[in-house]
Amino acid sequence: MEEVGGRKWLVYSKELDRVFCFCCKVFKRGKVNGLLTNEGFCNWKHIGERLREHERGTVHIKNMVTWNELLQRLQKNQTIDKTI
């Protein structure tokens, strides 16, 4: 079964042949467990199940909020470096 959706947070590395969660990789705090955040996920047989599990997690949701807030600030030119 093919899944098509708006997972803009999902990025693929051709070099590693693995997928990563962009927002969790960039905005993680401290040591975070999880293949999508660290070394990447490549178990293609179970990818759909793992992605659904990941996107429902509280850490991912917090990182998505942080990412979306940053995108909004960038669009409005309201980033911390504006005054500099």
N, CA, C and O atoms as CSV, one atom per row, in Angstrom:
chain,resi,resn,atom,element,x,y,z
A,1,MET,N,N,0.845,-1.188,0.000
A,1,MET,CA,C,0.000,0.000,0.000
A,1,MET,C,C,0.885,1.243,0.000
A,1,MET,O,O,1.751,1.394,0.861
A,2,GLU,N,N,0.671,2.105,-0.940
A,2,GLU,CA,C,1.446,3.330,-1.035
A,2,GLU,C,C,0.741,4.431,-0.271
A,2,GLU,O,O,-0.475,4.600,-0.367
A,3,GLU,N,N,1.521,5.172,0.484
A,3,GLU,CA,C,0.976,6.296,1.234
A,3,GLU,C,C,1.435,7.587,0.593
A,3,GLU,O,O,2.626,7.769,0.339
A,4,VAL,N,N,0.520,8.466,0.333
A,4,VAL,CA,C,0.863,9.777,-0.196
A,4,VAL,C,C,0.307,10.782,0.790
A,4,VAL,O,O,-0.873,10.738,1.137
A,5,GLY,N,N,1.152,11.679,1.235
A,5,GLY,CA,C,0.673,12.651,2.205
A,5,GLY,C,C,1.600,13.834,2.306
A,5,GLY,O,O,2.604,13.935,1.601
A,6,GLY,N,N,1.238,14.716,3.194
A,6,GLY,CA,C,1.984,15.948,3.364
A,6,GLY,C,C,3.009,15.871,4.476
A,6,GLY,O,O,2.993,16.696,5.389
A,7,ARG,N,N,3.874,14.924,4.417
A,7,ARG,CA,C,4.925,14.813,5.440
A,7,ARG,C,C,6.128,15.641,5.001
A,7,ARG,O,O,7.150,15.107,4.571
A,8,LYS,N,N,5.983,16.944,5.120
A,8,LYS,CA,C,7.055,17.846,4.707
A,8,LYS,C,C,8.274,17.708,5.604
A,8,LYS,O,O,9.366,18.151,5.248
A,9,TRP,N,N,8.095,17.106,6.743
A,9,TRP,CA,C,9.193,16.916,7.697
A,9,TRP,C,C,10.086,15.749,7.324
A,9,TRP,O,O,11.181,15.616,7.871
A,10,LEU,N,N,9.650,14.910,6.413
A,10,LEU,CA,C,10.391,13.704,6.054
A,10,LEU,C,C,11.389,14.015,4.941
A,10,LEU,O,O,11.013,14.523,3.885
A,11,VAL,N,N,12.656,13.706,5.185
A,11,VAL,CA,C,13.695,13.931,4.179
A,11,VAL,C,C,14.431,12.620,3.909
A,11,VAL,O,O,14.598,11.785,4.799
A,12,TYR,N,N,14.861,12.465,2.668
A,12,TYR,CA,C,15.540,11.244,2.248
A,12,TYR,C,C,16.975,11.557,1.869
A,12,TYR,O,O,17.242,12.521,1.151
A,13,SER,N,N,17.898,10.736,2.357
A,13,SER,CA,C,19.300,10.851,1.985
A,13,SER,C,C,19.613,9.783,0.945
A,13,SER,O,O,19.567,8.589,1.243
A,14,LYS,N,N,19.934,10.213,-0.280
A,14,LYS,CA,C,20.323,9.262,-1.325
A,14,LYS,C,C,21.612,8.554,-0.932
A,14,LYS,O,O,21.762,7.348,-1.128
A,15,GLU,N,N,22.529,9.319,-0.380
A,15,GLU,CA,C,23.838,8.775,-0.011
A,15,GLU,C,C,23.722,7.647,1.011
A,15,GLU,O,O,24.417,6.636,0.908
A,16,LEU,N,N,22.836,7.823,2.003
A,16,LEU,CA,C,22.680,6.824,3.062
A,16,LEU,C,C,21.532,5.850,2.808
A,16,LEU,O,O,21.438,4.814,3.466
A,17,ASP,N,N,20.662,6.181,1.859
A,17,ASP,CA,C,19.453,5.402,1.575
A,17,ASP,C,C,18.610,5.254,2.849
A,17,ASP,O,O,18.161,4.163,3.199
A,18,ARG,N,N,18.415,6.375,3.516
A,18,ARG,CA,C,17.654,6.412,4.771
A,18,ARG,C,C,16.796,7.669,4.802
A,18,ARG,O,O,17.094,8.660,4.137
A,19,VAL,N,N,15.730,7.608,5.585
A,19,VAL,CA,C,14.890,8.785,5.788
A,19,VAL,C,C,15.113,9.327,7.197
A,19,VAL,O,O,15.457,8.595,8.125
A,20,PHE,N,N,14.905,10.635,7.321
A,20,PHE,CA,C,15.085,11.346,8.578
A,20,PHE,C,C,13.909,12.279,8.813
A,20,PHE,O,O,13.227,12.695,7.876
A,21,CYS,N,N,13.685,12.596,10.070
A,21,CYS,CA,C,12.719,13.636,10.421
A,21,CYS,C,C,13.492,14.940,10.519
A,21,CYS,O,O,14.291,15.130,11.436
A,22,PHE,N,N,13.251,15.840,9.568
A,22,PHE,CA,C,13.987,17.103,9.519
A,22,PHE,C,C,13.860,17.893,10.808
A,22,PHE,O,O,14.866,18.296,11.391
A,23,CYS,N,N,12.631,18.118,11.260
A,23,CYS,CA,C,12.451,18.992,12.425
A,23,CYS,C,C,13.023,18.363,13.699
A,23,CYS,O,O,13.543,19.083,14.551
A,24,CYS,N,N,12.940,17.055,13.845
A,24,CYS,CA,C,13.496,16.413,15.037
A,24,CYS,C,C,15.018,16.415,15.002
A,24,CYS,O,O,15.661,16.533,16.045
A,25,LYS,N,N,15.597,16.285,13.821
A,25,LYS,CA,C,17.051,16.312,13.693
A,25,LYS,C,C,17.584,17.707,14.000
A,25,LYS,O,O,18.606,17.848,14.671
A,26,VAL,N,N,16.901,18.730,13.516
A,26,VAL,CA,C,17.370,20.102,13.681
A,26,VAL,C,C,17.057,20.665,15.073
A,26,VAL,O,O,17.890,21.356,15.660
A,27,PHE,N,N,15.883,20.378,15.595
A,27,PHE,CA,C,15.441,21.018,16.837
A,27,PHE,C,C,15.507,20.118,18.070
A,27,PHE,O,O,14.989,20.490,19.123
A,28,LYS,N,N,16.131,18.950,17.964
A,28,LYS,CA,C,16.200,18.055,19.124
A,28,LYS,C,C,16.966,18.718,20.260
A,28,LYS,O,O,17.874,19.520,20.041
A,29,ARG,N,N,16.577,18.365,21.468
A,29,ARG,CA,C,17.238,18.886,22.659
A,29,ARG,C,C,17.768,17.719,23.466
A,29,ARG,O,O,17.017,16.826,23.860
A,30,GLY,N,N,19.062,17.735,23.708
A,30,GLY,CA,C,19.664,16.659,24.472
A,30,GLY,C,C,19.726,15.372,23.670
A,30,GLY,O,O,19.630,15.378,22.442
A,31,LYS,N,N,19.886,14.286,24.378
A,31,LYS,CA,C,19.952,12.976,23.733
A,31,LYS,C,C,18.544,12.477,23.464
A,31,LYS,O,O,17.731,12.333,24.377
A,32,VAL,N,N,18.278,12.221,22.207
A,32,VAL,CA,C,16.952,11.762,21.784
A,32,VAL,C,C,17.105,10.398,21.124
A,32,VAL,O,O,17.946,10.220,20.243
A,33,ASN,N,N,16.308,9.457,21.543
A,33,ASN,CA,C,16.309,8.137,20.909
A,33,ASN,C,C,15.440,8.175,19.669
A,33,ASN,O,O,14.499,8.963,19.576
A,34,GLY,N,N,15.757,7.335,18.742
A,34,GLY,CA,C,14.920,7.226,17.541
A,34,GLY,C,C,15.737,7.294,16.280
A,34,GLY,O,O,16.573,8.181,16.107
A,35,LEU,N,N,15.490,6.354,15.408
A,35,LEU,CA,C,16.233,6.288,14.155
A,35,LEU,C,C,15.956,7.478,13.253
A,35,LEU,O,O,16.862,7.969,12.581
A,36,LEU,N,N,14.715,7.949,13.230
A,36,LEU,CA,C,14.375,9.069,12.349
A,36,LEU,C,C,15.077,10.356,12.764
A,36,LEU,O,O,15.271,11.249,11.938
A,37,THR,N,N,15.458,10.460,14.024
A,37,THR,CA,C,16.135,11.648,14.520
A,37,THR,C,C,17.647,11.524,14.401
A,37,THR,O,O,18.329,12.521,14.164
A,38,ASN,N,N,18.169,10.343,14.557
A,38,ASN,CA,C,19.617,10.165,14.617
A,38,ASN,C,C,20.221,9.594,13.342
A,38,ASN,O,O,20.588,10.353,12.445
A,39,GLU,N,N,20.330,8.286,13.244
A,39,GLU,CA,C,21.038,7.691,12.108
A,39,GLU,C,C,20.176,7.427,10.879
A,39,GLU,O,O,20.698,7.007,9.846
A,40,GLY,N,N,18.893,7.661,10.966
A,40,GLY,CA,C,18.019,7.467,9.819
A,40,GLY,C,C,17.348,6.106,9.845
A,40,GLY,O,O,17.831,5.174,10.488
A,41,PHE,N,N,16.237,6.001,9.146
A,41,PHE,CA,C,15.433,4.779,9.139
A,41,PHE,C,C,15.456,4.195,7.730
A,41,PHE,O,O,15.271,4.912,6.747
A,42,CYS,N,N,15.685,2.878,7.643
A,42,CYS,CA,C,15.757,2.263,6.309
A,42,CYS,C,C,15.056,0.912,6.238
A,42,CYS,O,O,15.281,0.154,5.295
A,43,ASN,N,N,14.222,0.601,7.205
A,43,ASN,CA,C,13.469,-0.648,7.163
A,43,ASN,C,C,12.211,-0.388,6.335
A,43,ASN,O,O,11.148,-0.085,6.876
A,44,TRP,N,N,12.348,-0.510,5.031
A,44,TRP,CA,C,11.285,-0.097,4.113
A,44,TRP,C,C,10.022,-0.922,4.269
A,44,TRP,O,O,8.934,-0.444,3.947
A,45,LYS,N,N,10.140,-2.139,4.753
A,45,LYS,CA,C,8.966,-2.992,4.949
A,45,LYS,C,C,8.032,-2.424,6.023
A,45,LYS,O,O,6.817,-2.607,5.946
A,46,HIS,N,N,8.589,-1.744,7.011
A,46,HIS,CA,C,7.804,-1.232,8.135
A,46,HIS,C,C,7.789,0.297,8.196
A,46,HIS,O,O,7.487,0.875,9.240
A,47,ILE,N,N,8.111,0.942,7.092
A,47,ILE,CA,C,8.240,2.403,7.097
A,47,ILE,C,C,6.931,3.119,7.441
A,47,ILE,O,O,6.941,4.077,8.214
A,48,GLY,N,N,5.822,2.675,6.887
A,48,GLY,CA,C,4.539,3.341,7.147
A,48,GLY,C,C,4.173,3.321,8.611
A,48,GLY,O,O,3.765,4.335,9.176
A,49,GLU,N,N,4.321,2.167,9.221
A,49,GLU,CA,C,4.018,2.020,10.649
A,49,GLU,C,C,4.928,2.906,11.496
A,49,GLU,O,O,4.469,3.557,12.436
A,50,ARG,N,N,6.200,2.930,11.166
A,50,ARG,CA,C,7.160,3.720,11.944
A,50,ARG,C,C,6.914,5.217,11.786
A,50,ARG,O,O,7.032,5.967,12.755
A,51,LEU,N,N,6.575,5.658,10.583
A,51,LEU,CA,C,6.299,7.083,10.364
A,51,LEU,C,C,5.059,7.523,11.136
A,51,LEU,O,O,5.055,8.592,11.747
A,52,ARG,N,N,4.011,6.707,11.111
A,52,ARG,CA,C,2.789,7.041,11.862
A,52,ARG,C,C,3.090,7.119,13.361
A,52,ARG,O,O,2.615,8.020,14.053
A,53,GLU,N,N,3.873,6.179,13.845
A,53,GLU,CA,C,4.245,6.167,15.262
A,53,GLU,C,C,5.056,7.409,15.619
A,53,GLU,O,O,4.819,8.037,16.652
A,54,HIS,N,N,6.004,7.758,14.769
A,54,HIS,CA,C,6.865,8.912,15.034
A,54,HIS,C,C,6.075,10.223,15.052
A,54,HIS,O,O,6.242,11.040,15.957
A,55,GLU,N,N,5.225,10.417,14.059
A,55,GLU,CA,C,4.531,11.702,13.940
A,55,GLU,C,C,3.488,11.918,15.037
A,55,GLU,O,O,3.005,13.037,15.212
A,56,ARG,N,N,3.140,10.884,15.764
A,56,ARG,CA,C,2.206,11.009,16.890
A,56,ARG,C,C,2.920,11.245,18.214
A,56,ARG,O,O,2.272,11.500,19.229
A,57,GLY,N,N,4.235,11.163,18.216
A,57,GLY,CA,C,5.012,11.324,19.440
A,57,GLY,C,C,5.083,12.768,19.906
A,57,GLY,O,O,5.073,13.691,19.092
A,58,THR,N,N,5.155,12.961,21.216
A,58,THR,CA,C,5.172,14.318,21.776
A,58,THR,C,C,6.431,15.087,21.388
A,58,THR,O,O,6.362,16.293,21.154
A,59,VAL,N,N,7.572,14.420,21.316
A,59,VAL,CA,C,8.810,15.111,20.936
A,59,VAL,C,C,8.694,15.631,19.505
A,59,VAL,O,O,9.066,16.771,19.228
A,60,HIS,N,N,8.186,14.810,18.606
A,60,HIS,CA,C,8.015,15.232,17.211
A,60,HIS,C,C,7.033,16.401,17.124
A,60,HIS,O,O,7.288,17.370,16.409
A,61,ILE,N,N,5.942,16.318,17.828
A,61,ILE,CA,C,4.937,17.384,17.784
A,61,ILE,C,C,5.535,18.695,18.289
A,61,ILE,O,O,5.300,19.745,17.691
A,62,LYS,N,N,6.300,18.655,19.373
A,62,LYS,CA,C,6.962,19.871,19.892
A,62,LYS,C,C,7.944,20.431,18.871
A,62,LYS,O,O,8.014,21.645,18.675
A,63,ASN,N,N,8.702,19.554,18.221
A,63,ASN,CA,C,9.661,20.015,17.222
A,63,ASN,C,C,8.967,20.580,15.989
A,63,ASN,O,O,9.475,21.515,15.370
A,64,MET,N,N,7.826,20.032,15.629
A,64,MET,CA,C,7.045,20.571,14.513
A,64,MET,C,C,6.544,21.979,14.840
A,64,MET,O,O,6.585,22.870,13.992
A,65,VAL,N,N,6.076,22.172,16.063
A,65,VAL,CA,C,5.614,23.497,16.493
A,65,VAL,C,C,6.769,24.501,16.410
A,65,VAL,O,O,6.597,25.610,15.903
A,66,THR,N,N,7.934,24.110,16.904
A,66,THR,CA,C,9.106,24.986,16.858
A,66,THR,C,C,9.459,25.339,15.422
A,66,THR,O,O,9.738,26.498,15.114
A,67,TRP,N,N,9.448,24.340,14.541
A,67,TRP,CA,C,9.771,24.550,13.136
A,67,TRP,C,C,8.762,25.492,12.482
A,67,TRP,O,O,9.148,26.410,11.759
A,68,ASN,N,N,7.471,25.268,12.733
A,68,ASN,CA,C,6.433,26.119,12.136
A,68,ASN,C,C,6.507,27.546,12.661
A,68,ASN,O,O,6.276,28.491,11.907
A,69,GLU,N,N,6.827,27.716,13.941
A,69,GLU,CA,C,6.986,29.065,14.492
A,69,GLU,C,C,8.163,29.774,13.838
A,69,GLU,O,O,8.081,30.965,13.538
A,70,LEU,N,N,9.259,29.052,13.613
A,70,LEU,CA,C,10.408,29.645,12.936
A,70,LEU,C,C,10.043,30.052,11.512
A,70,LEU,O,O,10.399,31.146,11.074
A,71,LEU,N,N,9.344,29.196,10.793
A,71,LEU,CA,C,8.933,29.528,9.425
A,71,LEU,C,C,8.078,30.787,9.385
A,71,LEU,O,O,8.236,31.627,8.500
A,72,GLN,N,N,7.171,30.912,10.351
A,72,GLN,CA,C,6.315,32.109,10.415
A,72,GLN,C,C,7.145,33.357,10.701
A,72,GLN,O,O,6.922,34.402,10.090
A,73,ARG,N,N,8.107,33.255,11.631
A,73,ARG,CA,C,8.958,34.407,11.946
A,73,ARG,C,C,9.826,34.790,10.744
A,73,ARG,O,O,10.033,35.975,10.480
A,74,LEU,N,N,10.325,33.805,10.025
A,74,LEU,CA,C,11.136,34.091,8.837
A,74,LEU,C,C,10.312,34.811,7.771
A,74,LEU,O,O,10.807,35.742,7.137
A,75,GLN,N,N,9.073,34.393,7.569
A,75,GLN,CA,C,8.211,35.018,6.575
A,75,GLN,C,C,7.878,36.465,6.932
A,75,GLN,O,O,7.682,37.303,6.051
A,76,LYS,N,N,7.817,36.749,8.233
A,76,LYS,CA,C,7.475,38.098,8.697
A,76,LYS,C,C,8.714,38.930,9.003
A,76,LYS,O,O,8.610,40.061,9.476
A,77,ASN,N,N,9.895,38.357,8.729
A,77,ASN,CA,C,11.149,39.035,9.052
A,77,ASN,C,C,11.205,39.415,10.526
A,77,ASN,O,O,11.623,40.521,10.869
A,78,GLN,N,N,10.789,38.512,11.387
A,78,GLN,CA,C,10.740,38.746,12.825
A,78,GLN,C,C,11.675,37.804,13.574
A,78,GLN,O,O,11.333,37.316,14.651
A,79,THR,N,N,12.850,37.547,13.013
A,79,THR,CA,C,13.802,36.669,13.670
A,79,THR,C,C,14.662,37.451,14.642
A,79,THR,O,O,14.680,38.682,14.621
A,80,ILE,N,N,15.367,36.741,15.483
A,80,ILE,CA,C,16.178,37.362,16.541
A,80,ILE,C,C,17.258,38.275,15.975
A,80,ILE,O,O,17.656,39.230,16.643
A,81,ASP,N,N,17.734,38.015,14.788
A,81,ASP,CA,C,18.807,38.819,14.204
A,81,ASP,C,C,18.304,40.079,13.504
A,81,ASP,O,O,19.102,40.812,12.919
A,82,LYS,N,N,17.023,40.342,13.550
A,82,LYS,CA,C,16.452,41.507,12.864
A,82,LYS,C,C,17.069,42.808,13.381
A,82,LYS,O,O,17.376,43.695,12.584
A,83,THR,N,N,17.254,42.938,14.675
A,83,THR,CA,C,17.765,44.182,15.260
A,83,THR,C,C,19.266,44.369,15.003
A,83,THR,O,O,19.783,45.483,15.081
A,84,ILE,N,N,19.943,43.284,14.701
A,84,ILE,CA,C,21.394,43.373,14.440
A,84,ILE,C,C,21.562,43.848,13.034
A,84,ILE,O,O,22.689,44.007,12.566
